[in-house]
Amino acid sequence: MSPTFHWRPFQTLPSDAEAAVCSSVCLYSLATLQIAMSPAAERFALIEQKQPGVWRWATYSIQGRILDEGWEPDDATAKTVAEEALQWATA
């Protein structure tokens, strides 16, 4: 069974340490940044809007090392692709 990912806007992150790691890898806008953690909390995925019609997705280690990234035309597709990449990275 595939894990269910809970996407959270950057502004709602409960921990300063988590927010620091996530903001350090944000390339475009904290206002559009959303994060989902892997079930084991060793990796995370993010999406952010670069410009209208261009959403970046990426997966990172919890230390901030990039694992994979790409761009999609909307946030829903970016989340789907990021989740797939995060599942692959945790397999």
C-alpha angles and dihedrals in degrees: 000000000000119000118250113235122214111211116210129188113241091244091064099052107130099210130063090213092053091046091049093054093045095046091049091062097042110112102181124016134355086201090068098032115121126178136200122188125216114247090254091046091231094114138025139198127217139188128196136168116250094181136327108309095012121093122175119215125188142167123218140180113248087254089062100257112144115239102176141342144178145154131256135183096245142018096251093056091044090054092049094050092044091051091051091050091047092050090050091049092052095045 
